[in-house]
């Protein structure tokens, strides 16, 4: 594991309206657990070689775990070149685990 991070947006931010957030390039692999007002789950991100814009909803919480790109985790990131600049659906076991997480304070 390289690091972990948490990004939380208060429910009243931007008067409660969705907004665009820019994610800067990152040379690490990530597992991201999300708790949005309309969805709870997990995703995997390959290395990001360019900026990425995402719509963010107030009341959202993101918890990420970053891994160095040379790490091998069975079933995750096996085709690193094809996962670059991609947000992928996480395996079912990570999605199931995300449903048990409480990400809010």
Order of alpha helices (4+ residues) and beta strands (2+ residues): beta-beta-beta-beta-beta-beta-alpha-beta-alpha
